[in-house]
């Protein structure tokens, strides 16, 4: 029965441990299996078995490359013989690795072949990472396991880390999918698919995407598809978005089982979509709001929508935990938000194959323990993300460099495989096979698995559990002042960390600013001094590496190195209770025509608008009429809608009547706004030009002018300081004496993250009586 619901009102000297294996260990498989002889079962007689032990859901019966040829990846090169690209270009094969490391792609990697298994767990050493471009599953009957796809922003492409669309019979298992410039993982409009035990995290928020802020988790959907025991973390939206069909109108039924996933630190939305779905089960998932999660959506499980893609969808929502919201946990329908009708199912939608379901709280621990590319070992990036989820730390990032960039993945010598069947000689000998006979690798036994599959399923993790590490100094959002106007001025900054091994001693702690290695400490106290930290916001991290090669990265600590020099008649002042202390200072010794610094750098947090302003304000007094003109030489694109420009106000209280002419980043570029508060404590209003950035390109350097005539304030912008475009005017309750100057905020939102705006101004001139 259904009910239509209406809306409510590293160090290279460190050792690398070789891969180990033992049948079933760490994978929940039973006792060791006897070796299979050389008989090969006919297809009609084959035992139907899961893709591998532990495969569940609608893709569990995928066979991948079972019984096909073996391709050994021997190089990290983008293409050519022995490359991963060559390996996945054809069908009917199992891909194994004789090398570990990062493959830097020159273009998108398409898994073109059908009947293919990619076994990332076979890499000797730390495993495989794919960087630079996306990975696409294009073939059918495909198994992909234990890969890291960390695209990043260096190539400037707008893409997903991994995606699959309009294919069928796919299992994606234990993959780590991060640092995308669109969605991290989009798998939709497919049939018979399982995505399980994958780490889907840290899409890049303000990166190269032409839409601006676009750090999204994924678009998920299809007909008879399962998503279970995945970690979805650090995305502004689409955690995931359930999409029934393409914009082209292609009909793709939506029948989804979304179960036992962990969703952490969504931004302005968790999950949404589901138009005209045949049934979406959201069962036993664990929702943990994080530092970026907006207050208004902390208790949200999903937001059904109606669009041109379809009408009300069918939903079954039950057994989910929303941390901090016991009422929503008790009645999940309280976490179904939105202003459109949807169809409420009384029982779960039926799919072809199920999942052994955990209570949501149990799923939380199981997912954090086992998610991502944990074979051959969990690396420092995944260990950091998981540790941050446990501790409620971390934040949305704009670039992979903010969290240290791609770690070095060490390789080890590949185990000898004389006959080239994908099975090391020592395993064959230990299990009664012939290391000189390649045919025994594809032999199928009564259990339905080949010997090669048995070997693949026996591989266990190497090294000790990942260590713990934390930066203790400086603290998050520390402000360090440069007392010099020299444009090249720097300061010393010491980073201190604590680290603890989990079964092995700590061998080294590496400290980075962005993706630049500052130094390595080999003994406690772990401290590295950055001798020449320049002006700017820097993200410092520490990576602890133990004696077995296991590593963990720390949470990134934002440190703001700012100008703090004398500005003559200009005064630097934080309006209201700003979350990060603002700063202003001269850049260079050159003076303008009025004898004040020609170039001024201003950093600020808080938010201009509402009933009270919080921001950095660099001001002078203005008696009577006048105008203030400046040129914006640089604008730091740290977050959408950071305001920076000119301000006039009646007083220095945060709720004083005021007018601000500012540049701000909206969508894919800069626009201008006039923000006004007509009277004390009134709610601010604003006017924007252009409506969309692409309609009237604005790029620094750009001129701003704020003119006062009595109580009338007018704002205008100019590309050259000669020809002006009016943005807006307003009547403001100003007294004869007003305060006028430069203002910068951080577009503070209703969450725990504090952004720090930064603009550089030059040729600032105040003219009284203008």
Residue pairs with C-beta under 8 A, 6 or more apart in sequence:
1 346
2 314
2 343
2 344
2 345
2 346
3 343
3 344
3 346
4 312
4 341
4 342
4 343
4 344
5 333
5 336
5 341
5 342
5 343
5 344
6 341
7 338
7 339
7 340
7 341
10 380
10 407
10 408
10 410
10 508
10 510
10 543
10 545
10 551
11 507
11 508
11 510
11 520
11 545
12 408
12 410
14 410
14 507
14 508
14 545
14 547
14 549
15 547
15 548
15 549
16 125
16 126
16 410
16 411
16 412
16 549
17 377
17 412
17 462
17 463
17 548
17 549
18 124
18 412
18 413
18 415
18 462
19 122
19 123
19 124
19 125
19 376
19 412
19 415
19 459
19 462
20 459
20 460
20 462
21 427
21 455
21 458
21 459
21 460
22 32
22 458
22 460
23 29
23 31
23 32
23 33
23 454
23 457
23 458
24 30
24 31
24 32
24 53
24 457
24 458
25 458
25 460
26 460
26 461
27 53
27 54
27 457
27 460
28 53
28 54
29 53
29 54
29 457
33 445
33 447
33 449
33 454
34 445
35 431
35 432
35 433
35 451
36 440
36 443
36 444
36 445
36 449
36 450
36 451
36 454
37 440
37 443
37 445
38 437
38 439
38 440
38 443
39 443
39 444
40 67
40 442
40 443
40 444
41 47
41 444
46 444
46 448
47 446
47 447
47 448
48 61
48 448
49 447
49 448
49 449
50 56
50 60
50 61
51 59
51 60
51 61
51 62
51 63
51 64
51 143
51 171
51 173
52 143
52 145
52 173
52 453
52 456
52 457
53 457
54 173
55 62
55 171
55 173
55 194
55 196
56 194
56 196
56 226
56 228
56 353
56 354
56 355
56 356
57 194
57 196
57 225
57 226
57 227
57 228
57 257
57 351
57 353
57 354
57 355
58 192
58 193
58 194
58 224
58 225
58 226
58 257
58 351
58 352
58 353
59 169
59 170
59 171
59 192
59 193
59 194
59 225
59 226
60 171
60 194
60 353
61 169
61 353
62 141
62 142
62 143
62 169
62 170
62 171
62 192
62 194
63 115
63 141
64 94
64 115
64 116
64 117
64 141
64 142
64 143
64 171
65 92
65 93
65 94
65 95
65 115
65 116
65 117
65 143
66 94
66 115
66 117
66 444
66 449
66 450
66 453
67 442
67 444
67 450
68 91
68 92
68 93
68 94
68 115
68 116
68 442
69 92
69 93
69 94
70 93
70 94
70 96
70 420
70 421
70 422
70 441
70 452
71 86
71 87
71 93
71 94
71 95
71 96
72 82
72 96
72 97
72 98
72 417
72 420
72 422
73 82
73 83
73 84
73 87
73 95
73 96
73 97
73 98
73 99
74 82
74 98
74 99
75 81
75 82
75 83
75 99
76 99
76 101
76 102
76 103
76 104
77 83
77 103
78 85
78 103
78 104
78 105
78 106
78 107
79 85
79 86
79 106
80 86
83 103
84 95
84 103
84 109
84 128
84 130
85 105
85 109
87 93
87 95
87 118
88 95
88 109
88 110
88 111
88 112
88 113
88 116
88 118
89 110
89 112
89 113
90 112
90 113
91 113
91 114
91 115
91 116
91 139
92 113
92 114
92 115
92 116
93 113
93 115
93 116
93 117
94 116
94 117
94 119
94 422
94 452
94 456
95 116
95 117
95 118
95 119
96 119
96 122
96 422
96 456
97 119
97 120
97 122
97 123
97 124
97 128
98 124
98 414
99 123
99 124
99 125
99 411
99 414
100 123
100 124
100 125
100 126
100 127
100 128
100 376
100 409
100 410
100 411
100 412
101 125
101 126
101 128
101 129
101 408
101 409
101 410
101 411
102 128
102 129
102 130
102 131
102 406
102 408
102 409
103 128
103 129
103 130
103 131
104 131
104 132
105 130
105 131
105 132
105 133
106 132
106 133
107 133
108 133
108 134
108 135
108 136
108 159
109 130
109 133
109 134
109 135
109 136
110 136
110 138
111 118
111 135
111 136
111 137
111 138
111 139
111 142
111 144
112 138
112 139
113 139
113 142
114 139
114 140
114 141
114 142
115 139
115 141
115 142
116 139
116 141
116 142
116 143
117 142
117 143
117 144
117 145
117 456
118 142
118 143
118 144
118 145
118 147
119 145
119 146
119 456
120 127
120 128
120 144
120 145
120 146
120 147
120 148
120 175
120 373
120 375
121 127
121 145
121 146
121 174
121 375
121 376
121 456
121 459
122 422
122 456
122 459
123 376
123 411
124 376
124 411
124 412
124 413
124 414
124 415
125 376
125 409
125 410
125 411
125 412
126 376
126 377
126 379
126 409
126 410
126 411
126 549
127 146
127 148
127 373
127 375
127 376
127 377
127 379
127 409
128 146
128 147
128 148
128 409
129 147
129 148
129 149
129 150
129 379
129 406
129 409
130 147
130 148
130 149
130 150
130 151
131 150
131 151
131 152
131 406
132 151
132 152
132 154
132 155
133 151
133 155
133 157
133 159
134 149
134 151
134 157
134 159
134 160
134 161
134 162
134 163
134 180
135 147
135 149
135 161
135 162
135 163
136 162
136 163
136 164
137 144
137 162
137 163
137 164
137 167
137 170
137 172
137 187
138 164
138 167
139 167
140 167
140 168
140 169
140 170
141 168
141 169
141 170
142 167
142 169
142 170
142 171
143 170
143 171
143 173
144 170
144 171
144 172
144 173
144 175
145 171
145 172
145 173
145 174
145 175
146 173
146 174
146 175
146 373
146 374
146 375
146 376
147 175
147 176
147 373
148 175
148 176
148 177
148 178
148 372
148 373
148 379
148 381
148 382
149 161
149 162
149 175
149 176
149 177
149 178
150 161
150 176
150 177
150 178
150 179
150 381
150 400
150 406
151 157
151 159
151 160
151 161
151 179
151 180
151 181
152 179
152 204
152 399
152 400
152 405
152 406
153 179
153 181
153 204
153 207
153 208
153 399
153 400
156 208
157 181
157 208
158 181
158 182
158 208
158 209
158 210
158 214
159 180
159 181
159 182
160 180
160 182
160 183
160 184
160 185
160 186
160 218
161 177
161 178
161 179
161 180
161 183
161 184
161 185
161 203
162 172
162 175
162 177
162 184
162 185
162 186
162 187
163 183
163 185
163 186
163 187
164 170
164 172
164 186
164 187
164 190
164 193
165 186
165 187
165 188
165 189
165 190
166 189
166 190
166 250
166 252
167 190
168 190
168 191
168 192
168 193
169 191
169 192
169 193
170 187
170 190
170 192
170 193
170 194
171 193
171 194
171 195
171 196
172 185
172 187
172 193
172 194
172 195
172 196
172 198
173 194
173 196
173 197
173 198
174 196
174 197
174 198
174 370
174 371
174 372
174 373
174 374
174 375
175 198
175 199
175 372
175 373
176 198
176 199
176 201
176 372
176 373
176 381
176 382
177 184
177 185
177 198
177 199
177 200
177 201
178 184
178 199
178 200
178 201
178 202
178 203
178 381
178 385
178 400
179 202
179 203
179 204
179 400
180 203
180 204
181 203
181 204
181 207
181 208
181 209
181 214
182 203
182 209
182 214
182 216
183 203
183 216
183 217
183 218
183 219
183 238
184 200
184 201
184 202
184 203
184 216
184 217
184 218
184 235
185 195
185 198
185 200
185 217
185 218
185 220
186 218
186 219
186 220
187 193
187 195
187 218
187 219
187 220
187 222
187 225
188 219
188 220
188 221
188 222
188 243
188 252
189 221
189 222
189 243
189 245
189 246
189 250
189 252
190 222
190 223
190 225
191 222
191 223
191 224
191 225
192 223
192 224
192 225
192 352
193 222
193 224
193 225
193 226
194 225
194 226
194 227
194 228
195 220
195 225
195 226
195 227
195 228
195 230
196 226
196 227
196 228
196 229
196 230
197 229
197 230
197 367
197 370
197 371
197 372
198 230
198 231
198 371
198 372
199 230
199 231
199 233
199 371
199 372
199 373
199 382
199 385
199 386
200 217
200 218
200 230
200 231
200 232
200 233
201 231
201 232
201 233
201 234
201 235
201 385
202 215
202 233
202 234
202 235
202 385
202 396
202 397
202 400
202 403
203 214
203 215
203 216
203 217
203 234
203 235
203 236
204 215
204 397
204 398
204 399
204 400
205 213
205 214
205 215
205 236
205 396
205 397
205 398
205 639
206 212
206 213
206 215
206 398
206 637
206 638
206 639
206 640
206 665
207 214
207 215
207 398
207 399
210 668
211 667
211 668
212 640
212 665
212 666
212 667
212 668
213 236
213 639
213 640
214 236
215 234
215 235
215 236
215 267
215 396
215 397
216 235
216 236
216 237
216 238
216 241
217 232
217 235
217 237
217 238
217 239
217 240
217 241
217 266
218 232
218 238
218 239
218 240
218 241
219 238
219 240
219 241
219 242
219 243
219 273
220 227
220 240
220 241
220 242
220 243
220 256
220 258
221 242
221 243
221 244
221 252
221 254
221 256
221 273
222 252
222 253
222 254
222 255
222 256
223 252
223 253
223 254
223 255
223 278
224 255
224 351
224 352
225 255
225 256
225 257
225 351
226 256
226 257
226 259
226 351
226 353
226 355
227 240
227 256
227 257
227 258
227 259
227 261
228 257
228 258
228 259
228 260
228 261
228 355
229 259
229 260
229 261
229 355
229 363
229 366
229 367
229 370
229 371
230 261
230 262
230 367
230 371
231 261
231 262
231 264
231 367
231 368
231 371
231 372
231 385
231 386
231 389
232 239
232 240
232 261
232 262
232 263
232 264
233 262
233 263
233 264
233 265
233 290
233 385
233 388
233 389
233 394
234 264
234 265
234 290
234 292
234 385
234 394
234 395
234 396
234 397
235 265
235 266
235 267
235 396
236 266
236 267
236 268
236 269
236 292
236 396
237 266
237 267
237 268
237 269
237 272
238 269
238 271
238 272
239 263
239 266
239 269
239 270
239 271
240 258
240 271
240 273
241 271
241 272
241 273
242 254
242 256
242 258
242 271
242 272
242 273
242 274
242 277
242 280
242 313
243 254
243 273
243 275
243 309
244 252
244 253
244 254
244 273
244 274
244 275
244 276
244 277
244 309
244 310
244 313
245 251
245 252
245 254
245 309
245 310
246 252
247 309
253 278
254 274
254 275
254 276
254 277
254 278
254 279
254 280
254 313
255 277
255 278
255 279
255 280
255 349
255 351
256 277
256 279
256 280
256 281
257 281
257 283
257 348
257 349
257 351
257 354
257 355
258 271
258 280
258 281
258 282
258 283
258 285
259 281
259 282
259 283
259 284
259 285
259 355
259 357
260 283
260 284
260 285
260 355
260 357
260 358
260 360
260 363
260 366
260 367
261 285
261 286
261 363
261 367
262 285
262 286
262 288
262 363
262 364
262 367
262 368
262 371
262 389
263 270
263 271
263 285
263 286
263 287
263 288
264 287
264 288
264 290
264 389
265 288
265 289
265 290
265 291
265 292
265 293
265 389
265 394
265 395
265 396
266 289
266 290
266 292
266 293
266 297
267 292
267 293
267 294
267 396
267 751
268 294
268 297
269 297
269 300
269 303
270 287
270 297
270 300
270 301
270 302
270 303
271 282
271 301
271 302
271 303
272 302
272 303
272 304
272 305
272 338
273 304
273 305
273 313
274 280
274 302
274 304
274 305
274 313
274 315
274 342
275 305
275 306
275 307
275 309
275 310
275 311
275 312
275 313
276 309
276 310
276 311
276 312
276 313
277 310
277 313
277 314
277 315
278 314
278 349
279 314
279 315
279 316
279 345
279 348
279 349
279 350
280 313
280 314
280 315
280 316
280 349
281 316
281 348
281 349
281 351
282 301
282 302
282 315
282 316
282 317
282 318
282 320
282 332
283 316
283 317
283 318
283 319
283 320
283 348
283 357
284 319
284 320
284 357
284 358
284 359
284 360
284 363
285 301
285 320
285 321
285 360
285 363
286 320
286 321
286 323
286 360
286 361
286 363
286 364
286 367
287 301
287 320
287 321
287 322
287 323
287 335
288 323
288 364
288 389
288 392
289 298
289 323
289 324
290 392
290 394
290 395
291 392
291 393
291 394
291 395
291 751
291 752
291 753
292 395
292 396
292 751
292 752
292 753
293 751
294 749
294 750
294 751
295 750
295 751
296 750
297 337
298 322
298 324
298 325
299 322
299 324
299 325
299 328
299 334
299 335
300 335
300 337
301 317
301 320
301 322
301 328
301 332
301 335
301 336
302 315
302 317
302 335
302 336
302 337
303 336
303 337
303 338
304 312
304 313
304 315
304 336
304 338
304 340
304 342
305 338
305 340
306 312
306 340
306 341
312 340
312 341
312 342
312 343
313 342
313 343
314 342
314 343
314 345
314 349
315 336
315 342
315 343
315 344
315 345
316 344
316 345
316 346
316 347
316 348
316 349
317 332
317 333
317 335
317 336
318 332
318 348
319 332
319 357
319 359
319 360
320 329
320 332
320 335
320 360
321 329
321 360
321 361
321 364
322 328
322 329
322 335
325 335
327 334
328 334
328 335
333 344
336 342
358 366
368 386
368 389
368 390
371 382
371 386
372 378
372 382
372 386
373 379
373 382
374 382
374 461
375 459
375 460
375 461
376 459
376 461
376 462
377 461
377 462
377 463
377 549
377 550
378 386
378 461
378 466
378 550
379 407
379 409
379 551
380 404
380 407
380 466
380 543
380 545
380 551
380 552
380 553
381 403
381 404
381 407
381 553
383 466
383 550
383 551
383 552
383 553
384 403
384 552
384 553
384 554
384 555
385 394
387 393
387 466
387 468
387 552
387 555
388 394
388 555
393 555
394 555
395 556
395 753
396 753
397 403
397 556
398 638
400 406
400 515
401 514
401 515
401 539
402 514
402 539
402 556
403 539
403 541
403 553
403 556
404 512
404 514
404 515
404 541
404 543
404 553
404 556
405 512
405 514
405 515
406 515
407 543
407 551
407 553
410 549
415 424
415 425
415 426
415 427
416 424
416 425
416 426
417 423
417 424
417 425
417 435
418 425
418 435
418 436
419 434
419 435
419 436
419 437
419 438
419 441
420 438
421 437
421 438
421 439
421 440
421 441
421 442
421 451
421 452
422 441
422 452
422 455
422 456
423 433
423 435
423 441
423 451
423 452
423 455
424 455
425 435
427 433
427 455
427 458
428 434
428 435
428 440
428 451
429 435
431 451
431 454
433 440
433 451
434 440
440 451
441 450
441 451
441 452
442 450
442 451
442 452
443 450
443 451
444 450
445 451
449 457
462 548
462 549
463 504
463 546
463 548
463 549
463 550
464 501
464 502
464 503
464 504
464 546
464 547
464 548
464 550
465 502
465 503
465 550
466 502
466 550
466 551
466 552
467 499
467 500
467 501
467 502
467 504
467 506
467 544
467 545
467 546
467 550
467 551
467 552
468 499
468 500
468 502
468 544
468 552
469 497
469 498
469 499
469 500
469 509
469 542
469 543
469 544
469 552
469 553
469 554
470 497
470 498
470 499
470 542
470 554
470 555
471 495
471 496
471 497
471 540
471 541
471 542
471 554
471 555
471 557
472 496
472 497
472 498
473 494
473 495
473 496
474 480
474 493
474 495
474 540
474 557
474 559
475 557
476 557
476 558
477 558
477 559
477 560
477 579
477 580
477 754
477 756
478 557
478 558
478 559
478 560
479 560
479 562
479 580
479 581
479 583
480 491
480 493
480 533
480 559
480 560
480 561
480 562
481 561
481 562
481 563
481 564
481 583
481 585
482 489
482 490
482 491
482 535
482 561
482 562
482 563
482 564
482 565
482 585
483 564
483 565
484 565
485 563
485 565
485 585
485 586
485 587
485 588
485 589
485 597
486 588
487 587
487 588
488 534
489 534
489 535
490 531
490 532
490 533
490 534
491 532
491 533
491 561
492 529
492 530
492 531
492 532
492 533
493 529
493 530
493 533
493 538
493 540
493 559
493 561
494 527
494 528
494 529
494 530
495 511
495 518
495 527
495 528
495 529
495 530
495 540
495 542
496 525
496 526
496 527
497 509
497 511
497 521
497 526
497 527
497 542
497 544
497 554
498 524
498 525
498 526
499 506
499 509
499 524
499 526
499 542
499 544
500 506
500 544
501 544
501 546
501 547
502 546
502 550
503 546
504 546
504 547
504 548
504 550
505 546
505 547
506 524
506 544
506 545
506 546
506 547
507 522
507 545
507 546
507 547
508 520
508 521
508 522
508 544
508 545
509 520
509 521
509 522
509 526
509 528
509 542
509 543
509 544
509 545
510 517
510 519
510 520
510 542
510 543
510 545
511 517
511 518
511 519
511 520
511 521
511 526
511 528
511 530
511 540
511 541
511 542
512 518
512 540
512 541
512 542
512 543
513 530
513 533
513 538
513 539
513 540
514 538
514 539
518 528
518 530
518 540
519 528
519 529
520 528
521 527
521 528
526 542
530 540
533 559
533 561
534 561
535 561
535 562
535 563
535 601
536 560
536 561
536 758
537 558
537 559
537 560
537 561
537 636
537 638
537 756
537 758
538 558
538 559
538 560
538 561
539 556
539 557
539 558
539 559
540 556
540 557
540 559
541 553
541 554
541 555
541 556
541 557
542 553
542 554
543 551
543 552
543 553
543 554
544 551
544 552
544 554
545 551
558 756
560 580
560 583
560 603
560 756
562 583
562 585
562 601
562 603
563 583
563 584
563 585
563 586
563 587
563 600
563 601
563 603
564 583
564 584
564 585
565 585
565 586
566 586
567 584
567 585
567 586
567 596
567 597
567 600
567 618
568 595
568 596
568 597
569 596
569 620
570 584
570 596
570 597
570 600
570 618
570 619
570 620
570 741
570 742
571 618
571 619
571 620
572 582
572 583
572 584
572 616
572 617
572 618
573 616
573 617
573 618
573 619
573 652
574 581
574 582
574 604
574 606
574 614
574 615
574 616
574 617
575 606
575 613
575 614
575 615
575 616
575 617
575 652
575 654
576 606
576 612
576 613
576 614
576 615
576 654
577 606
577 614
577 654
578 604
578 605
578 606
578 614
578 615
578 616
579 605
579 606
579 614
579 746
579 748
579 754
580 605
580 746
580 754
580 756
582 602
582 603
582 604
582 605
582 615
582 616
582 744
583 602
583 603
583 616
584 600
584 601
584 602
584 603
584 616
584 618
584 742
585 600
585 601
586 597
586 599
586 600
586 601
587 597
587 599
587 600
587 601
587 760
588 597
588 598
588 599
590 597
590 598
590 599
591 597
591 598
592 598
592 763
592 764
592 765
593 765
594 765
594 766
596 764
598 762
598 763
599 633
599 760
599 761
599 762
600 618
600 742
600 760
600 761
600 762
600 764
601 758
601 759
601 760
601 761
602 616
602 618
602 644
602 742
602 743
602 744
602 758
602 759
602 760
602 761
603 616
603 744
603 756
603 757
603 758
604 615
604 616
604 644
604 743
604 744
604 745
604 746
604 756
604 757
604 758
605 614
605 615
605 616
605 745
605 746
605 748
605 754
605 755
605 756
605 757
606 613
606 614
606 615
606 616
606 745
606 746
606 748
607 613
607 614
607 615
607 745
607 746
607 747
607 748
607 749
608 614
608 615
608 643
608 647
608 660
608 662
608 675
608 684
608 743
608 745
609 643
609 675
609 684
609 686
610 683
610 684
611 655
611 677
611 681
611 682
611 683
611 684
612 654
612 655
612 681
613 649
613 654
613 655
613 656
613 658
613 660
613 677
613 684
613 743
613 745
614 654
614 745
614 748
615 643
615 647
615 743
615 744
615 745
615 746
616 743
616 744
616 745
617 647
617 649
617 652
617 739
617 741
617 742
617 743
618 741
618 742
618 743
619 647
619 652
619 739
619 740
619 741
619 742
620 739
620 740
620 741
620 766
621 737
621 738
621 739
621 740
622 628
622 648
622 708
622 737
622 738
622 739
622 740
622 766
622 768
623 736
623 737
623 738
623 768
624 736
624 768
624 769
625 708
625 709
625 710
625 768
625 769
625 770
626 707
626 708
626 740
626 766
626 767
626 768
626 769
626 770
627 705
627 706
627 707
627 708
627 766
627 767
627 770
628 646
628 648
628 705
628 706
628 740
628 741
628 764
628 765
628 766
628 767
629 703
629 704
629 705
629 721
629 763
629 764
629 765
629 767
630 645
630 646
630 703
630 704
630 742
630 761
630 762
630 763
630 764
630 765
631 701
631 702
631 703
631 704
631 721
631 761
631 762
631 763
631 764
632 644
632 645
632 663
632 700
632 701
632 702
632 703
632 704
632 759
632 760
632 761
633 700
633 701
633 760
633 761
633 762
634 700
634 758
634 759
634 760
635 644
635 663
635 665
635 670
635 700
635 758
635 759
636 642
636 757
636 758
636 759
637 665
638 746
638 755
638 756
638 757
638 758
639 665
639 746
639 747
639 755
640 664
640 665
640 666
640 747
641 664
641 665
641 666
641 747
642 664
642 665
642 744
642 745
642 746
642 747
642 755
642 757
643 660
643 662
643 663
643 664
643 673
643 675
643 743
643 744
643 745
643 747
643 757
644 662
644 663
644 664
644 742
644 743
644 744
644 745
644 757
644 758
644 759
645 660
645 661
645 662
645 663
645 672
645 704
645 742
645 743
645 759
646 660
646 661
646 662
646 704
646 705
646 706
646 715
646 740
646 741
646 742
646 743
647 658
647 659
647 660
647 661
647 706
647 740
647 741
647 742
647 743
648 658
648 659
648 660
648 706
648 708
648 713
648 732
648 734
648 738
648 739
648 740
649 656
649 657
649 658
649 659
649 734
649 738
649 739
649 740
650 656
650 657
650 658
650 680
650 732
650 733
650 734
650 735
650 738
650 739
651 735
651 739
652 739
655 677
655 680
655 681
656 677
656 680
657 677
657 678
657 679
657 680
657 682
657 732
657 733
657 734
658 675
658 676
658 677
658 732
659 674
659 675
659 676
659 677
659 706
659 713
659 715
659 730
659 732
660 673
660 674
660 675
660 676
660 743
661 672
661 673
661 674
661 704
661 705
661 706
661 715
661 716
661 717
661 727
662 672
662 673
662 675
662 704
662 743
663 670
663 671
663 672
663 673
663 698
663 700
663 702
663 704
663 759
664 670
664 671
664 672
664 673
664 747
665 671
666 688
666 692
666 693
667 692
667 693
667 694
668 693
668 694
669 693
669 694
669 697
669 698
669 699
670 693
670 698
670 699
670 700
670 702
671 688
671 689
671 690
671 691
671 692
671 693
671 696
671 698
672 688
672 689
672 698
672 704
672 715
672 717
672 727
673 686
673 687
673 688
673 689
673 727
674 686
674 687
674 715
674 727
674 728
674 729
674 730
675 684
675 685
675 686
676 684
676 685
676 686
676 713
676 728
676 730
676 732
677 683
677 684
677 685
677 732
678 685
678 730
678 731
678 732
678 733
679 733
680 733
685 730
687 727
687 728
688 727
689 696
689 717
689 725
689 727
689 728
690 696
698 717
698 719
701 762
702 717
702 718
702 719
703 717
703 718
703 719
703 720
703 721
703 724
704 715
704 716
704 717
704 718
705 715
705 716
705 717
705 718
705 724
706 713
706 714
706 715
706 740
707 713
707 714
707 715
707 716
707 770
708 734
708 738
708 740
711 731
711 732
711 733
711 734
712 729
712 730
712 731
712 732
713 729
713 730
713 731
713 732
713 734
714 726
714 728
714 729
715 726
715 727
715 728
715 729
716 724
716 725
716 726
716 727
717 724
717 725
717 727
718 724
718 725
721 763
740 766
742 759
742 761
742 764
744 757
744 758
744 759
745 757
746 754
746 755
746 756
746 757
747 755
747 757
748 754
748 755
